[in-house]
Amino acid sequence: MTTMIHEMMALLRHSDRAQLNQFMARNPKADCAETLVHLLDTQRVSLSELKDILHLLTPDSRAELFSYLPLTLQVDIAQSMAMAELAAMAHQMAPDERVDLLALLPQDIQQQALRLMNAADRENIEILSAYPQGTIGAIMTTDFATLTRDLTVEEALAHLKLCAHESETIYQAYVLDDEQGLLGIVSLRELVLAEPSIKVASIMTKVMIFVRANDEEALAAQAISKYDLLALPVLGSRNQLIGIVTYDDAMDVAEEQADRSFHKTAAVNFTGSLKDASIGLMYRKRVFWLVLLVFGNLFSGAGIAYFEDTIQTYVALVFFLPLLIDSGGNAGSQSATLMVRALATGEVVATDWAKMVGKELAISALLGATMAAAVSLLGFWRSGGDIALVVALTMQIVVIIGSVVGMLLPFVLNKMNLDPASASAPLITTIADSIGVIVYFSVATMVLEFPPVV
């Protein structure tokens, strides 16, 4: 990236249109956009200079580069554009990206830009805007290649060559009837390898994977991943083809889901750019869970207070307290993370809970035994055989309990129609801490002699 930064800075100093376009042509637009964002963040390029750079590019390069910029930056640039320029830029963008941009612009700018767009673009925007965020309809594109079943392979290839510029992808073409009903799918590879004179109908795939526009967007990402698809057809209520979801959009959905799950696992219900988020927003997103967990930790304090006599009699127990309760929390967090991921990907379903808990019991028993053996040696060296026995038994129990709680909590939340990702690591740790304190001092009270034998 360093080489690209230096080369781009040299081009920007000279404002050479031809050389700048050549540079953009021989480098991936995603890398060029990343470089420009870096220069903007490091204040080596101002926002007005970035706009000037876009003006120097050809319309196609400008639109492609613009689409790789962060959406918040796209909005800032779009608001300063002339309306005719914004309408032209929007025309060059992918339909789903165009809708995302317009949705974030002020209403008056939206209306002015729409008035300058052609009828096809306006209709397309109206259709895609009707689908709620989070549905497949909101991420699909309506630019796809279509064929009819009676075309020959030679005619089909000629047709794809003509429509390639207007299609999101031509690696897959969709064979439609007169009412836009989906009859089959044929890949570019199949067309290239087939005899030129045979009909498309004879080589198209009739067994198709498809989704509906009102389905959750996660279903599209899962289907594309499961079946190794380049694109996924989206059907309307009458089984007519209304759009496709491409693999790159599916990857964006998967990445957003992973981000959301990660944030919730850390007890932060936050989406968007961390860099762009305000201090106030981050405070509001984090304060609720942290305050709630403070009160949750009172149970640990109450447990310690309840066993005050045990602690005063065997002060050596305090040395092992953080080690034991943290081990239960760590084991529970591991289990919860694995289960949240498995539920999110569909690898595990709600009815698998008994099987998974049984499996986790066996795994946690082995883990607990291993950790108990290790910590018992420390206990024996530090405080003798009785303390070593207490520490070992407690370690075995808290690891099993923590693991099972971590495994079960996502299932419980899923049953309550809540996001399993809410089974956050801080929540699991707080529960495991409280249980660990009670288990530890209960075991100590049962095993150790009172008063101690000196």
Contacts in CASP RR format, 6 or more apart in sequence:
PFRMAT RR
TARGET T0000
AUTHOR 0000-0000-0000
METHOD contacts of the structure
MODEL  1
MTTMIHEMMALLRHSDRAQLNQFMARNPKADCAETLVHLLDTQRVSLSEL
KDILHLLTPDSRAELFSYLPLTLQVDIAQSMAMAELAAMAHQMAPDERVD
LLALLPQDIQQQALRLMNAADRENIEILSAYPQGTIGAIMTTDFATLTRD
LTVEEALAHLKLCAHESETIYQAYVLDDEQGLLGIVSLRELVLAEPSIKV
ASIMTKVMIFVRANDEEALAAQAISKYDLLALPVLGSRNQLIGIVTYDDA
MDVAEEQADRSFHKTAAVNFTGSLKDASIGLMYRKRVFWLVLLVFGNLFS
GAGIAYFEDTIQTYVALVFFLPLLIDSGGNAGSQSATLMVRALATGEVVA
TDWAKMVGKELAISALLGATMAAAVSLLGFWRSGGDIALVVALTMQIVVI
IGSVVGMLLPFVLNKMNLDPASASAPLITTIADSIGVIVYFSVATMVLEF
PPVV
1 31 0 8 1.000
1 34 0 8 1.000
1 35 0 8 1.000
1 38 0 8 1.000
4 27 0 8 1.000
4 31 0 8 1.000
4 32 0 8 1.000
4 35 0 8 1.000
5 35 0 8 1.000
5 38 0 8 1.000
5 39 0 8 1.000
7 23 0 8 1.000
8 23 0 8 1.000
8 32 0 8 1.000
8 35 0 8 1.000
8 36 0 8 1.000
8 39 0 8 1.000
9 39 0 8 1.000
9 44 0 8 1.000
11 19 0 8 1.000
11 20 0 8 1.000
11 23 0 8 1.000
12 20 0 8 1.000
12 45 0 8 1.000
12 49 0 8 1.000
12 53 0 8 1.000
15 52 0 8 1.000
15 56 0 8 1.000
17 56 0 8 1.000
20 53 0 8 1.000
20 56 0 8 1.000
20 57 0 8 1.000
21 56 0 8 1.000
21 57 0 8 1.000
21 58 0 8 1.000
21 61 0 8 1.000
23 32 0 8 1.000
24 32 0 8 1.000
24 57 0 8 1.000
24 61 0 8 1.000
24 65 0 8 1.000
25 61 0 8 1.000
29 61 0 8 1.000
29 64 0 8 1.000
29 65 0 8 1.000
29 67 0 8 1.000
29 68 0 8 1.000
30 68 0 8 1.000
32 65 0 8 1.000
32 68 0 8 1.000
33 65 0 8 1.000
33 68 0 8 1.000
33 69 0 8 1.000
34 68 0 8 1.000
36 45 0 8 1.000
36 50 0 8 1.000
36 53 0 8 1.000
36 65 0 8 1.000
36 69 0 8 1.000
37 69 0 8 1.000
37 70 0 8 1.000
37 73 0 8 1.000
39 45 0 8 1.000
40 46 0 8 1.000
40 47 0 8 1.000
40 50 0 8 1.000
40 73 0 8 1.000
45 53 0 8 1.000
47 76 0 8 1.000
47 77 0 8 1.000
50 77 0 8 1.000
51 77 0 8 1.000
51 80 0 8 1.000
51 81 0 8 1.000
54 62 0 8 1.000
54 65 0 8 1.000
54 66 0 8 1.000
54 77 0 8 1.000
55 62 0 8 1.000
57 65 0 8 1.000
59 88 0 8 1.000
59 92 0 8 1.000
60 92 0 8 1.000
62 89 0 8 1.000
62 92 0 8 1.000
63 89 0 8 1.000
63 92 0 8 1.000
63 93 0 8 1.000
64 92 0 8 1.000
66 74 0 8 1.000
66 77 0 8 1.000
66 89 0 8 1.000
66 93 0 8 1.000
67 74 0 8 1.000
67 93 0 8 1.000
67 94 0 8 1.000
67 97 0 8 1.000
69 77 0 8 1.000
70 273 0 8 1.000
70 276 0 8 1.000
71 100 0 8 1.000
71 101 0 8 1.000
71 104 0 8 1.000
72 273 0 8 1.000
72 276 0 8 1.000
74 101 0 8 1.000
75 101 0 8 1.000
75 104 0 8 1.000
75 105 0 8 1.000
78 86 0 8 1.000
78 89 0 8 1.000
78 101 0 8 1.000
78 105 0 8 1.000
78 109 0 8 1.000
79 105 0 8 1.000
79 106 0 8 1.000
79 109 0 8 1.000
81 89 0 8 1.000
83 109 0 8 1.000
83 112 0 8 1.000
83 113 0 8 1.000
83 116 0 8 1.000
84 116 0 8 1.000
86 109 0 8 1.000
86 113 0 8 1.000
86 116 0 8 1.000
87 113 0 8 1.000
87 116 0 8 1.000
87 117 0 8 1.000
90 98 0 8 1.000
90 101 0 8 1.000
90 102 0 8 1.000
90 113 0 8 1.000
90 117 0 8 1.000
90 121 0 8 1.000
91 117 0 8 1.000
91 118 0 8 1.000
91 121 0 8 1.000
93 101 0 8 1.000
94 141 0 8 1.000
94 143 0 8 1.000
94 168 0 8 1.000
95 124 0 8 1.000
95 125 0 8 1.000
95 128 0 8 1.000
95 141 0 8 1.000
95 142 0 8 1.000
95 143 0 8 1.000
96 128 0 8 1.000
96 138 0 8 1.000
96 139 0 8 1.000
96 140 0 8 1.000
96 141 0 8 1.000
96 249 0 8 1.000
98 121 0 8 1.000
98 124 0 8 1.000
98 125 0 8 1.000
99 125 0 8 1.000
99 128 0 8 1.000
99 129 0 8 1.000
99 138 0 8 1.000
102 110 0 8 1.000
102 113 0 8 1.000
102 114 0 8 1.000
102 125 0 8 1.000
102 129 0 8 1.000
103 129 0 8 1.000
105 113 0 8 1.000
114 122 0 8 1.000
114 125 0 8 1.000
117 125 0 8 1.000
124 142 0 8 1.000
127 142 0 8 1.000
127 242 0 8 1.000
128 137 0 8 1.000
128 138 0 8 1.000
128 140 0 8 1.000
128 142 0 8 1.000
131 137 0 8 1.000
131 138 0 8 1.000
131 213 0 8 1.000
131 214 0 8 1.000
132 138 0 8 1.000
134 216 0 8 1.000
134 217 0 8 1.000
135 213 0 8 1.000
135 214 0 8 1.000
135 215 0 8 1.000
135 216 0 8 1.000
135 217 0 8 1.000
136 211 0 8 1.000
136 212 0 8 1.000
136 213 0 8 1.000
136 214 0 8 1.000
136 215 0 8 1.000
136 216 0 8 1.000
136 217 0 8 1.000
136 219 0 8 1.000
136 220 0 8 1.000
136 234 0 8 1.000
136 245 0 8 1.000
137 213 0 8 1.000
137 214 0 8 1.000
137 217 0 8 1.000
137 234 0 8 1.000
137 243 0 8 1.000
138 217 0 8 1.000
139 217 0 8 1.000
139 220 0 8 1.000
139 245 0 8 1.000
139 249 0 8 1.000
139 252 0 8 1.000
139 253 0 8 1.000
140 213 0 8 1.000
140 234 0 8 1.000
140 242 0 8 1.000
140 243 0 8 1.000
140 244 0 8 1.000
140 245 0 8 1.000
140 249 0 8 1.000
141 168 0 8 1.000
141 243 0 8 1.000
141 244 0 8 1.000
141 245 0 8 1.000
141 246 0 8 1.000
141 249 0 8 1.000
142 242 0 8 1.000
142 243 0 8 1.000
143 166 0 8 1.000
143 167 0 8 1.000
143 168 0 8 1.000
144 167 0 8 1.000
144 168 0 8 1.000
144 169 0 8 1.000
144 174 0 8 1.000
144 231 0 8 1.000
144 241 0 8 1.000
144 243 0 8 1.000
144 244 0 8 1.000
145 160 0 8 1.000
145 163 0 8 1.000
145 164 0 8 1.000
145 167 0 8 1.000
145 169 0 8 1.000
145 170 0 8 1.000
145 172 0 8 1.000
145 173 0 8 1.000
145 174 0 8 1.000
146 173 0 8 1.000
146 174 0 8 1.000
146 175 0 8 1.000
146 176 0 8 1.000
146 241 0 8 1.000
147 156 0 8 1.000
147 159 0 8 1.000
147 160 0 8 1.000
147 173 0 8 1.000
147 174 0 8 1.000
147 175 0 8 1.000
147 176 0 8 1.000
147 186 0 8 1.000
147 200 0 8 1.000
148 175 0 8 1.000
148 176 0 8 1.000
148 200 0 8 1.000
149 175 0 8 1.000
149 177 0 8 1.000
149 183 0 8 1.000
149 199 0 8 1.000
149 200 0 8 1.000
149 201 0 8 1.000
149 204 0 8 1.000
150 199 0 8 1.000
150 200 0 8 1.000
150 201 0 8 1.000
151 159 0 8 1.000
151 199 0 8 1.000
151 200 0 8 1.000
152 196 0 8 1.000
152 197 0 8 1.000
152 198 0 8 1.000
152 199 0 8 1.000
152 200 0 8 1.000
153 191 0 8 1.000
153 194 0 8 1.000
153 195 0 8 1.000
153 196 0 8 1.000
153 197 0 8 1.000
153 198 0 8 1.000
153 199 0 8 1.000
153 200 0 8 1.000
153 203 0 8 1.000
154 196 0 8 1.000
154 197 0 8 1.000
156 173 0 8 1.000
156 186 0 8 1.000
156 191 0 8 1.000
156 200 0 8 1.000
157 191 0 8 1.000
157 192 0 8 1.000
157 196 0 8 1.000
160 170 0 8 1.000
160 173 0 8 1.000
160 188 0 8 1.000
160 191 0 8 1.000
163 170 0 8 1.000
164 170 0 8 1.000
168 231 0 8 1.000
168 244 0 8 1.000
168 246 0 8 1.000
169 230 0 8 1.000
169 231 0 8 1.000
169 244 0 8 1.000
169 246 0 8 1.000
170 188 0 8 1.000
171 187 0 8 1.000
171 188 0 8 1.000
171 189 0 8 1.000
171 230 0 8 1.000
171 231 0 8 1.000
172 185 0 8 1.000
172 186 0 8 1.000
172 187 0 8 1.000
172 188 0 8 1.000
172 230 0 8 1.000
172 231 0 8 1.000
172 244 0 8 1.000
173 185 0 8 1.000
173 186 0 8 1.000
173 187 0 8 1.000
173 188 0 8 1.000
173 191 0 8 1.000
174 182 0 8 1.000
174 184 0 8 1.000
174 185 0 8 1.000
174 233 0 8 1.000
174 241 0 8 1.000
174 244 0 8 1.000
175 182 0 8 1.000
175 183 0 8 1.000
175 184 0 8 1.000
175 185 0 8 1.000
175 186 0 8 1.000
175 200 0 8 1.000
175 201 0 8 1.000
175 204 0 8 1.000
176 182 0 8 1.000
176 183 0 8 1.000
176 241 0 8 1.000
177 183 0 8 1.000
179 238 0 8 1.000
179 240 0 8 1.000
180 240 0 8 1.000
180 241 0 8 1.000
180 242 0 8 1.000
181 238 0 8 1.000
181 239 0 8 1.000
181 240 0 8 1.000
181 241 0 8 1.000
182 208 0 8 1.000
182 210 0 8 1.000
182 233 0 8 1.000
182 235 0 8 1.000
182 239 0 8 1.000
182 240 0 8 1.000
182 241 0 8 1.000
183 201 0 8 1.000
183 204 0 8 1.000
183 206 0 8 1.000
184 204 0 8 1.000
184 205 0 8 1.000
184 206 0 8 1.000
184 208 0 8 1.000
185 204 0 8 1.000
185 205 0 8 1.000
185 208 0 8 1.000
185 233 0 8 1.000
186 200 0 8 1.000
186 203 0 8 1.000
186 204 0 8 1.000
186 205 0 8 1.000
190 203 0 8 1.000
191 200 0 8 1.000
191 203 0 8 1.000
194 203 0 8 1.000
208 233 0 8 1.000
209 223 0 8 1.000
209 227 0 8 1.000
209 229 0 8 1.000
209 232 0 8 1.000
209 233 0 8 1.000
210 232 0 8 1.000
210 233 0 8 1.000
210 234 0 8 1.000
210 235 0 8 1.000
211 219 0 8 1.000
211 220 0 8 1.000
211 223 0 8 1.000
211 232 0 8 1.000
211 233 0 8 1.000
211 234 0 8 1.000
211 235 0 8 1.000
211 245 0 8 1.000
212 234 0 8 1.000
212 235 0 8 1.000
212 236 0 8 1.000
213 234 0 8 1.000
213 235 0 8 1.000
213 236 0 8 1.000
213 242 0 8 1.000
213 243 0 8 1.000
217 253 0 8 1.000
218 253 0 8 1.000
218 257 0 8 1.000
218 344 0 8 1.000
220 232 0 8 1.000
220 234 0 8 1.000
220 245 0 8 1.000
220 249 0 8 1.000
220 250 0 8 1.000
220 253 0 8 1.000
221 250 0 8 1.000
221 251 0 8 1.000
221 253 0 8 1.000
221 254 0 8 1.000
221 257 0 8 1.000
222 345 0 8 1.000
222 346 0 8 1.000
223 229 0 8 1.000
223 232 0 8 1.000
224 231 0 8 1.000
224 232 0 8 1.000
224 245 0 8 1.000
224 247 0 8 1.000
224 250 0 8 1.000
225 250 0 8 1.000
225 254 0 8 1.000
229 247 0 8 1.000
230 246 0 8 1.000
230 247 0 8 1.000
231 244 0 8 1.000
231 245 0 8 1.000
231 246 0 8 1.000
231 247 0 8 1.000
232 244 0 8 1.000
232 245 0 8 1.000
232 250 0 8 1.000
233 241 0 8 1.000
233 243 0 8 1.000
233 244 0 8 1.000
234 241 0 8 1.000
234 242 0 8 1.000
234 243 0 8 1.000
234 244 0 8 1.000
234 245 0 8 1.000
235 241 0 8 1.000
235 242 0 8 1.000
236 242 0 8 1.000
256 271 0 8 1.000
257 344 0 8 1.000
259 271 0 8 1.000
259 272 0 8 1.000
260 271 0 8 1.000
260 421 0 8 1.000
261 340 0 8 1.000
261 341 0 8 1.000
261 344 0 8 1.000
261 421 0 8 1.000
263 269 0 8 1.000
263 270 0 8 1.000
263 271 0 8 1.000
264 419 0 8 1.000
264 421 0 8 1.000
264 422 0 8 1.000
264 424 0 8 1.000
265 336 0 8 1.000
265 337 0 8 1.000
265 340 0 8 1.000
265 421 0 8 1.000
265 423 0 8 1.000
265 424 0 8 1.000
265 425 0 8 1.000
266 424 0 8 1.000
266 425 0 8 1.000
266 426 0 8 1.000
267 286 0 8 1.000
267 289 0 8 1.000
267 290 0 8 1.000
267 293 0 8 1.000
267 424 0 8 1.000
267 425 0 8 1.000
267 426 0 8 1.000
267 427 0 8 1.000
268 285 0 8 1.000
268 286 0 8 1.000
268 289 0 8 1.000
269 285 0 8 1.000
270 277 0 8 1.000
270 281 0 8 1.000
270 282 0 8 1.000
270 285 0 8 1.000
270 286 0 8 1.000
274 282 0 8 1.000
289 424 0 8 1.000
289 426 0 8 1.000
289 427 0 8 1.000
290 426 0 8 1.000
293 426 0 8 1.000
293 427 0 8 1.000
293 430 0 8 1.000
296 430 0 8 1.000
296 434 0 8 1.000
297 430 0 8 1.000
297 433 0 8 1.000
297 434 0 8 1.000
299 434 0 8 1.000
299 437 0 8 1.000
300 325 0 8 1.000
300 430 0 8 1.000
300 433 0 8 1.000
300 434 0 8 1.000
300 437 0 8 1.000
301 437 0 8 1.000
303 434 0 8 1.000
303 437 0 8 1.000
303 438 0 8 1.000
303 441 0 8 1.000
304 311 0 8 1.000
304 437 0 8 1.000
304 441 0 8 1.000
306 441 0 8 1.000
307 437 0 8 1.000
307 441 0 8 1.000
307 442 0 8 1.000
307 444 0 8 1.000
307 445 0 8 1.000
309 450 0 8 1.000
310 317 0 8 1.000
310 441 0 8 1.000
310 444 0 8 1.000
310 445 0 8 1.000
310 448 0 8 1.000
310 450 0 8 1.000
311 317 0 8 1.000
311 318 0 8 1.000
311 441 0 8 1.000
313 448 0 8 1.000
313 450 0 8 1.000
313 451 0 8 1.000
313 452 0 8 1.000
314 387 0 8 1.000
314 444 0 8 1.000
314 448 0 8 1.000
314 452 0 8 1.000
316 382 0 8 1.000
316 383 0 8 1.000
316 387 0 8 1.000
317 387 0 8 1.000
317 390 0 8 1.000
317 440 0 8 1.000
317 441 0 8 1.000
317 444 0 8 1.000
319 382 0 8 1.000
319 383 0 8 1.000
320 375 0 8 1.000
320 378 0 8 1.000
320 379 0 8 1.000
320 387 0 8 1.000
320 391 0 8 1.000
320 394 0 8 1.000
320 440 0 8 1.000
321 437 0 8 1.000
321 440 0 8 1.000
323 375 0 8 1.000
324 375 0 8 1.000
324 391 0 8 1.000
324 394 0 8 1.000
324 395 0 8 1.000
324 398 0 8 1.000
324 436 0 8 1.000
324 440 0 8 1.000
325 398 0 8 1.000
325 432 0 8 1.000
325 433 0 8 1.000
325 436 0 8 1.000
325 437 0 8 1.000
325 440 0 8 1.000
327 371 0 8 1.000
327 395 0 8 1.000
327 398 0 8 1.000
327 399 0 8 1.000
328 398 0 8 1.000
328 399 0 8 1.000
328 401 0 8 1.000
328 402 0 8 1.000
328 403 0 8 1.000
328 432 0 8 1.000
328 436 0 8 1.000
329 398 0 8 1.000
329 402 0 8 1.000
329 428 0 8 1.000
329 429 0 8 1.000
329 432 0 8 1.000
329 433 0 8 1.000
330 429 0 8 1.000
331 364 0 8 1.000
331 367 0 8 1.000
331 368 0 8 1.000
331 398 0 8 1.000
331 399 0 8 1.000
331 402 0 8 1.000
331 403 0 8 1.000
331 432 0 8 1.000
332 402 0 8 1.000
332 403 0 8 1.000
332 405 0 8 1.000
332 406 0 8 1.000
332 407 0 8 1.000
332 428 0 8 1.000
332 429 0 8 1.000
332 432 0 8 1.000
333 406 0 8 1.000
333 425 0 8 1.000
333 428 0 8 1.000
333 429 0 8 1.000
334 403 0 8 1.000
335 360 0 8 1.000
335 364 0 8 1.000
335 402 0 8 1.000
335 403 0 8 1.000
335 404 0 8 1.000
335 405 0 8 1.000
335 406 0 8 1.000
335 407 0 8 1.000
336 406 0 8 1.000
336 407 0 8 1.000
336 409 0 8 1.000
336 410 0 8 1.000
336 423 0 8 1.000
336 424 0 8 1.000
336 425 0 8 1.000
336 428 0 8 1.000
337 425 0 8 1.000
339 348 0 8 1.000
339 356 0 8 1.000
339 406 0 8 1.000
339 407 0 8 1.000
339 410 0 8 1.000
339 411 0 8 1.000
339 420 0 8 1.000
339 423 0 8 1.000
340 410 0 8 1.000
340 420 0 8 1.000
340 421 0 8 1.000
340 423 0 8 1.000
342 348 0 8 1.000
343 349 0 8 1.000
343 350 0 8 1.000
343 410 0 8 1.000
343 411 0 8 1.000
343 414 0 8 1.000
343 420 0 8 1.000
344 420 0 8 1.000
344 421 0 8 1.000
348 356 0 8 1.000
350 411 0 8 1.000
350 414 0 8 1.000
350 415 0 8 1.000
353 408 0 8 1.000
353 411 0 8 1.000
356 407 0 8 1.000
356 411 0 8 1.000
357 404 0 8 1.000
357 407 0 8 1.000
357 408 0 8 1.000
360 403 0 8 1.000
360 404 0 8 1.000
360 407 0 8 1.000
361 400 0 8 1.000
361 403 0 8 1.000
361 404 0 8 1.000
363 403 0 8 1.000
364 399 0 8 1.000
364 400 0 8 1.000
364 402 0 8 1.000
364 403 0 8 1.000
364 404 0 8 1.000
365 396 0 8 1.000
365 400 0 8 1.000
367 399 0 8 1.000
367 403 0 8 1.000
368 395 0 8 1.000
368 396 0 8 1.000
368 399 0 8 1.000
368 400 0 8 1.000
369 396 0 8 1.000
371 395 0 8 1.000
371 396 0 8 1.000
371 399 0 8 1.000
372 391 0 8 1.000
372 392 0 8 1.000
372 393 0 8 1.000
372 395 0 8 1.000
372 396 0 8 1.000
372 399 0 8 1.000
373 392 0 8 1.000
375 391 0 8 1.000
375 392 0 8 1.000
375 395 0 8 1.000
376 388 0 8 1.000
376 389 0 8 1.000
376 391 0 8 1.000
376 392 0 8 1.000
376 395 0 8 1.000
377 388 0 8 1.000
378 388 0 8 1.000
378 391 0 8 1.000
379 385 0 8 1.000
379 387 0 8 1.000
379 388 0 8 1.000
379 391 0 8 1.000
380 387 0 8 1.000
380 388 0 8 1.000
386 447 0 8 1.000
386 448 0 8 1.000
386 449 0 8 1.000
387 448 0 8 1.000
389 447 0 8 1.000
390 440 0 8 1.000
390 443 0 8 1.000
390 444 0 8 1.000
390 447 0 8 1.000
390 448 0 8 1.000
393 443 0 8 1.000
393 447 0 8 1.000
394 436 0 8 1.000
394 439 0 8 1.000
394 440 0 8 1.000
394 443 0 8 1.000
394 444 0 8 1.000
397 439 0 8 1.000
397 443 0 8 1.000
398 432 0 8 1.000
398 435 0 8 1.000
398 436 0 8 1.000
398 439 0 8 1.000
398 440 0 8 1.000
401 432 0 8 1.000
401 435 0 8 1.000
401 436 0 8 1.000
401 439 0 8 1.000
402 428 0 8 1.000
402 431 0 8 1.000
402 432 0 8 1.000
402 435 0 8 1.000
405 428 0 8 1.000
405 431 0 8 1.000
405 432 0 8 1.000
405 435 0 8 1.000
406 423 0 8 1.000
406 428 0 8 1.000
409 420 0 8 1.000
409 423 0 8 1.000
409 427 0 8 1.000
409 428 0 8 1.000
410 420 0 8 1.000
410 421 0 8 1.000
410 423 0 8 1.000
411 420 0 8 1.000
413 419 0 8 1.000
413 420 0 8 1.000
413 422 0 8 1.000
413 423 0 8 1.000
414 420 0 8 1.000
END
